[in-house]
Amino acid sequence: MKKILSLTIMVSLMLAFAACRDESLNPLPTFLPGVHGFTVFDGIAFNGNLLSRPQPYEQNNAKNFPKAAQNTAKIDLKTRWVSLDNKLTVNKIDIYVRMLESYNDPDGNPKVADLSGNGKGKLISTIATPAANRQWNSFSITPQQIYDAYKTATVKYDKVKAVNVFSNPARPRPTNAWMRPAETATYGAVEADNFIVTWVLYTSDGQVFNTWNPDSICGDPTSVSEANSNCQISFVVK
């Protein structure tokens, strides 16, 4: 009888404490569902090894723009969105590209200009109806697309006067060869134009995902799987 009475008192006390609990003071975070993306160069062989990282198909510069005939060139990529708990659905993916131009200032110091002016890049392509969770979506990026997006970009190379990047008399960019490779002679030691591809995911419930944890998502350390992730991929001109 004493045991039953003790259990009854304990249960009553637990119910009383639970009824008075203020959930706003709960130190444990509430984790909401989210989505992330994984973008790779298309058409790159796996080398028969799916377990080691990094893989050739996801490395930066696995493909690059050519030095000439850029009006007919392209880089093929593929991307997929991932919902680990299957609670969200992505209904649109925007592809952005940041263009970074290297140059030397009047004092000979190496500089890098982000031509987007916002650190986020410019919209290059939209996947209006993405495939289902963890399924690939193919797309391409061309020099023509990037030229069209950045053709009005300017840089103050002398720290004073803004000069159009693509009509800069001090460093001409010929038609059909707008994007520049690395240089060591004519203009001094200058790195190649660099292009950083990022993406924005839109879900059917109106959420927008464009920023992820730099450690767990952007620097995904796990072996290759359908849940892999990254936050950007880049290439240059070679």
VOPAGU-2260 file (C-alpha; in pm, 1 decimal, decimal comma):
REM VOPAGU-2260
SITE   aa  ch    i         X         Y         Z
SITE  MET   A    0       0,0       0,0       0,0
SITE  LYS   A    1     286,6     235,6      87,3
SITE  LYS   A    2     446,9     170,3    -253,8
SITE  ILE   A    3     121,5     245,3    -432,7
SITE  LEU   A    4      75,8     562,2    -228,5
SITE  SER   A    5     432,2     673,6    -301,6
SITE  LEU   A    6     387,7     614,7    -675,1
SITE  THR   A    7      60,7     806,7    -669,6
SITE  ILE   A    8     231,0    1103,3    -500,1
SITE  MET   A    9     522,9    1095,2    -747,5
SITE  VAL   A   10     291,1    1088,6   -1048,9
SITE  SER   A   11      85,4    1374,8    -903,7
SITE  LEU   A   12     398,4    1583,3    -847,8
SITE  MET   A   13     522,3    1513,4   -1201,7
SITE  LEU   A   14     188,1    1617,3   -1350,1
SITE  ALA   A   15     189,0    1931,8   -1137,8
SITE  PHE   A   16     539,6    2027,9   -1251,4
SITE  ALA   A   17     452,7    1954,3   -1616,1
SITE  ALA   A   18     139,9    2169,8   -1594,5
SITE  CYS   A   19     346,8    2460,9   -1462,1
SITE  ARG   A   20     635,6    2424,8   -1708,8
SITE  ASP   A   21     713,9    2734,0   -1917,7
SITE  GLU   A   22     824,0    2602,0   -2260,0
SITE  SER   A   23     968,6    2943,1   -2349,6
SITE  LEU   A   24    1240,2    2876,9   -2091,6
SITE  ASN   A   25    1333,6    2538,0   -2240,8
SITE  PRO   A   26    1708,0    2560,0   -2329,1
SITE  LEU   A   27    1679,6    2292,4   -2597,9
SITE  PRO   A   28    1641,5    2439,9   -2948,7
SITE  THR   A   29    1351,5    2353,2   -3176,0
SITE  PHE   A   30    1491,4    2223,8   -3503,8
SITE  LEU   A   31    1289,2    2317,4   -3810,4
SITE  PRO   A   32    1300,3    2125,2   -4138,4
SITE  GLY   A   33    1540,6    2252,9   -4400,7
SITE  VAL   A   34    1684,0    2175,2   -4742,9
SITE  HIS   A   35    2031,3    2195,5   -4893,9
SITE  GLY   A   36    2181,3    2156,1   -5238,7
SITE  PHE   A   37    2459,6    1959,7   -5403,7
SITE  THR   A   38    2605,6    2081,5   -5735,7
SITE  VAL   A   39    2877,3    1906,1   -5937,5
SITE  PHE   A   40    3037,5    1917,8   -6281,1
SITE  ASP   A   41    2851,6    1688,8   -6518,0
SITE  GLY   A   42    3025,5    1425,8   -6725,8
SITE  ILE   A   43    3324,6    1376,5   -6493,5
SITE  ALA   A   44    3413,6    1012,0   -6423,5
SITE  PHE   A   45    3401,2     879,4   -6067,2
SITE  ASN   A   46    3731,8     693,5   -6121,5
SITE  GLY   A   47    3562,0     383,2   -5984,3
SITE  ASN   A   48    3583,0     508,5   -5626,2
SITE  LEU   A   49    3275,0     647,2   -5455,8
SITE  LEU   A   50    3409,0     639,5   -5101,7
SITE  SER   A   51    3702,6     880,0   -5089,2
SITE  ARG   A   52    3670,9    1258,6   -5090,1
SITE  PRO   A   53    3709,0    1488,2   -5264,5
SITE  GLN   A   54    3579,8    1330,5   -5582,6
SITE  PRO   A   55    3694,5    1459,5   -5924,5
SITE  TYR   A   56    3338,8    1546,1   -6023,6
SITE  GLU   A   57    3292,6    1789,1   -5735,7
SITE  GLN   A   58    3634,9    1954,2   -5723,4
SITE  ASN   A   59    3672,9    2315,9   -5824,7
SITE  ASN   A   60    3814,2    2355,9   -6176,0
SITE  ALA   A   61    3724,7    2003,0   -6284,1
SITE  LYS   A   62    3602,5    2191,0   -6591,6
SITE  ASN   A   63    3694,0    2543,0   -6707,3
SITE  PHE   A   64    3617,7    2797,6   -6977,4
SITE  PRO   A   65    3851,7    2781,3   -7278,8
SITE  LYS   A   66    4075,9    3075,2   -7371,4
SITE  ALA   A   67    3913,0    3124,9   -7713,4
SITE  ALA   A   68    3587,3    3056,1   -7900,4
SITE  GLN   A   69    3397,7    3136,6   -7585,7
SITE  ASN   A   70    3083,3    3223,7   -7779,9
SITE  THR   A   71    3027,3    2851,4   -7840,0
SITE  ALA   A   72    3170,9    2717,7   -7514,0
SITE  LYS   A   73    2980,3    2592,2   -7210,4
SITE  ILE   A   74    3027,4    2408,9   -6884,1
SITE  ASP   A   75    2775,7    2138,1   -6800,1
SITE  LEU   A   76    2672,9    2094,5   -6437,5
SITE  LYS   A   77    2402,6    1917,4   -6244,5
SITE  THR   A   78    2242,0    1997,2   -5912,6
SITE  ARG   A   79    2000,0    1836,0   -5673,1
SITE  TRP   A   80    1814,1    1949,6   -5365,4
SITE  VAL   A   81    1800,8    1736,1   -5054,0
SITE  SER   A   82    1542,0    1723,1   -4778,0
SITE  LEU   A   83    1675,0    1479,8   -4517,8
SITE  ASP   A   84    1340,5    1442,6   -4340,2
SITE  ASN   A   85    1126,0    1471,9   -4658,1
SITE  LYS   A   86     921,5    1751,3   -4498,5
SITE  LEU   A   87     991,7    2021,8   -4758,7
SITE  THR   A   88     971,1    2030,5   -5137,6
SITE  VAL   A   89    1183,2    2259,2   -5355,8
SITE  ASN   A   90     985,4    2405,8   -5646,3
SITE  LYS   A   91    1249,5    2640,8   -5792,2
SITE  ILE   A   92    1628,6    2670,1   -5800,7
SITE  ASP   A   93    1809,7    2990,0   -5898,7
SITE  ILE   A   94    2171,0    2962,2   -6013,9
SITE  TYR   A   95    2399,8    3258,3   -5944,5
SITE  VAL   A   96    2756,7    3325,9   -6057,8
SITE  ARG   A   97    3008,2    3563,4   -5900,8
SITE  MET   A   98    3276,3    3687,0   -6141,1
SITE  LEU   A   99    3607,5    3781,2   -5978,9
SITE  GLU   A  100    3865,2    3974,5   -6182,0
SITE  SER   A  101    4228,8    3989,3   -6075,1
SITE  TYR   A  102    4439,1    4294,3   -6162,0
SITE  ASN   A  103    4732,7    4499,5   -6038,1
SITE  ASP   A  104    4673,0    4845,5   -5893,3
SITE  PRO   A  105    4892,9    5146,7   -5991,1
SITE  ASP   A  106    5139,1    5051,5   -5716,7
SITE  GLY   A  107    5173,8    4700,0   -5852,0
SITE  ASN   A  108    4974,2    4538,3   -5573,8
SITE  PRO   A  109    4757,2    4239,4   -5673,8
SITE  LYS   A  110    4386,0    4305,5   -5632,1
SITE  VAL   A  111    4064,6    4109,7   -5686,2
SITE  ALA   A  112    3739,8    4280,6   -5785,2
SITE  ASP   A  113    3402,6    4115,9   -5726,4
SITE  LEU   A  114    3219,4    4239,6   -6034,3
SITE  SER   A  115    2877,7    4157,2   -5890,9
SITE  GLY   A  116    2920,2    4441,8   -5642,5
SITE  ASN   A  117    2710,0    4257,2   -5384,8
SITE  GLY   A  118    2915,9    3951,6   -5297,1
SITE  LYS   A  119    2627,1    3728,4   -5405,6
SITE  GLY   A  120    2668,2    3716,8   -5782,1
SITE  LYS   A  121    2421,4    3761,9   -6064,2
SITE  LEU   A  122    2133,7    3537,9   -6163,0
SITE  ILE   A  123    2243,7    3322,3   -6457,7
SITE  SER   A  124    1985,1    3045,7   -6479,6
SITE  THR   A  125    1663,1    2922,1   -6320,1
SITE  ILE   A  126    1544,4    2564,3   -6286,1
SITE  ALA   A  127    1172,2    2635,3   -6278,8
SITE  THR   A  128    1051,7    2280,4   -6214,5
SITE  PRO   A  129    1319,1    2082,7   -6029,8
SITE  ALA   A  130    1313,4    1704,3   -6016,3
SITE  ALA   A  131    1215,1    1525,9   -5695,9
SITE  ASN   A  132    1417,3    1507,5   -5375,5
SITE  ARG   A  133    1776,1    1389,2   -5440,0
SITE  GLN   A  134    1723,7    1368,6   -5818,1
SITE  TRP   A  135    1962,4    1544,8   -6056,4
SITE  ASN   A  136    1880,2    1857,1   -6260,7
SITE  SER   A  137    2115,3    1934,8   -6549,4
SITE  PHE   A  138    2207,1    2288,9   -6657,1
SITE  SER   A  139    2488,0    2472,1   -6836,1
SITE  ILE   A  140    2678,6    2797,1   -6788,2
SITE  THR   A  141    2824,6    2976,0   -7089,1
SITE  PRO   A  142    3069,5    3265,0   -7124,4
SITE  GLN   A  143    2798,5    3443,4   -7323,6
SITE  GLN   A  144    2559,7    3426,3   -7026,5
SITE  ILE   A  145    2821,2    3568,8   -6791,6
SITE  TYR   A  146    2919,5    3840,4   -7037,6
SITE  ASP   A  147    2555,6    3942,4   -7076,7
SITE  ALA   A  148    2515,1    3956,1   -6698,0
SITE  TYR   A  149    2834,9    4153,6   -6633,3
SITE  LYS   A  150    2886,3    4361,3   -6948,4
SITE  THR   A  151    2813,8    4688,7   -6765,8
SITE  ALA   A  152    3042,3    4612,3   -6469,0
SITE  THR   A  153    3304,5    4873,5   -6382,8
SITE  VAL   A  154    3616,5    4878,3   -6166,4
SITE  LYS   A  155    3826,7    5168,9   -6038,1
SITE  TYR   A  156    4158,6    5021,1   -6141,9
SITE  ASP   A  157    4342,1    5344,3   -6058,0
SITE  LYS   A  158    4135,9    5387,4   -5738,3
SITE  VAL   A  159    3967,9    5693,8   -5891,8
SITE  LYS   A  160    3799,5    5646,0   -6230,3
SITE  ALA   A  161    3545,0    5369,4   -6293,5
SITE  VAL   A  162    3627,3    5182,9   -6615,5
SITE  ASN   A  163    3408,8    4927,8   -6792,8
SITE  VAL   A  164    3567,2    4585,5   -6746,6
SITE  PHE   A  165    3495,6    4463,8   -7098,8
SITE  SER   A  166    3607,7    4778,8   -7277,6
SITE  ASN   A  167    3912,0    4859,2   -7066,2
SITE  PRO   A  168    4177,7    4992,3   -7310,9
SITE  ALA   A  169    4453,9    4895,7   -7069,0
SITE  ARG   A  170    4349,7    4531,4   -7082,1
SITE  PRO   A  171    4140,4    4455,3   -7394,0
SITE  ARG   A  172    3894,3    4168,5   -7391,8
SITE  PRO   A  173    3825,7    4058,5   -7752,1
SITE  THR   A  174    3478,5    3954,7   -7863,5
SITE  ASN   A  175    3433,9    3578,7   -7819,9
SITE  ALA   A  176    3720,8    3578,8   -7570,4
SITE  TRP   A  177    3570,7    3800,3   -7301,6
SITE  MET   A  178    3693,9    3593,9   -7006,3
SITE  ARG   A  179    4065,4    3616,2   -6937,1
SITE  PRO   A  180    4313,0    3337,6   -6847,3
SITE  ALA   A  181    4605,6    3386,4   -6610,1
SITE  GLU   A  182    4878,9    3614,1   -6744,5
SITE  THR   A  183    5246,2    3651,6   -6660,4
SITE  ALA   A  184    5386,6    3892,8   -6919,8
SITE  THR   A  185    5177,6    4161,1   -7091,6
SITE  TYR   A  186    4992,3    4280,8   -6781,3
SITE  GLY   A  187    5222,5    4140,5   -6516,1
SITE  ALA   A  188    5141,0    3839,4   -6303,0
SITE  VAL   A  189    4759,9    3828,0   -6298,4
SITE  GLU   A  190    4538,0    3536,4   -6200,9
SITE  ALA   A  191    4264,9    3409,4   -6433,0
SITE  ASP   A  192    3907,4    3529,7   -6405,6
SITE  ASN   A  193    3737,1    3322,4   -6139,5
SITE  PHE   A  194    3370,7    3220,0   -6138,8
SITE  ILE   A  195    3189,5    3099,7   -5827,2
SITE  VAL   A  196    2858,0    2919,8   -5874,1
SITE  THR   A  197    2600,8    2934,0   -5593,3
SITE  TRP   A  198    2230,2    2853,3   -5569,3
SITE  VAL   A  199    1909,8    2957,5   -5396,6
SITE  LEU   A  200    1639,6    2701,7   -5314,4
SITE  TYR   A  201    1269,9    2793,7   -5294,1
SITE  THR   A  202    1022,0    2561,3   -5123,0
SITE  SER   A  203     652,3    2516,0   -5194,2
SITE  ASP   A  204     559,5    2666,1   -4855,6
SITE  GLY   A  205     728,5    2996,2   -4943,4
SITE  GLN   A  206    1063,9    2954,1   -4770,6
SITE  VAL   A  207    1392,9    3061,5   -4930,9
SITE  PHE   A  208    1721,9    2887,4   -4852,4
SITE  ASN   A  209    2040,0    3067,4   -4959,5
SITE  THR   A  210    2272,5    3033,5   -4658,7
SITE  TRP   A  211    2393,0    2718,3   -4486,6
SITE  ASN   A  212    2624,8    2617,2   -4203,6
SITE  PRO   A  213    2984,4    2648,8   -4330,9
SITE  ASP   A  214    3099,8    2341,3   -4138,6
SITE  SER   A  215    2825,9    2082,8   -4165,5
SITE  ILE   A  216    2674,6    2174,5   -4505,4
SITE  CYS   A  217    2929,7    2377,7   -4702,0
SITE  GLY   A  218    3219,9    2163,8   -4583,0
SITE  ASP   A  219    3039,1    1829,8   -4582,2
SITE  PRO   A  220    3302,3    1575,9   -4467,1
SITE  THR   A  221    3100,3    1259,3   -4522,9
SITE  SER   A  222    3154,2     991,5   -4784,1
SITE  VAL   A  223    2965,9    1025,7   -5110,6
SITE  SER   A  224    2596,7     953,4   -5066,3
SITE  GLU   A  225    2255,8    1080,7   -5173,4
SITE  ALA   A  226    2262,8    1321,6   -4877,7
SITE  ASN   A  227    2582,3    1505,5   -4976,4
SITE  SER   A  228    2593,6    1884,0   -4981,9
SITE  ASN   A  229    2801,9    2183,0   -5081,1
SITE  CYS   A  230    2745,8    2558,5   -5102,8
SITE  GLN   A  231    2943,2    2656,1   -5410,7
SITE  ILE   A  232    3163,9    2529,8   -5691,4
SITE  SER   A  233    3408,6    2733,0   -5896,7
SITE  PHE   A  234    3606,3    2737,4   -6221,0
SITE  VAL   A  235    3844,0    2964,1   -6414,2
SITE  VAL   A  236    3969,4    3017,6   -6769,4
SITE  LYS   A  237    4239,3    2781,4   -6896,0
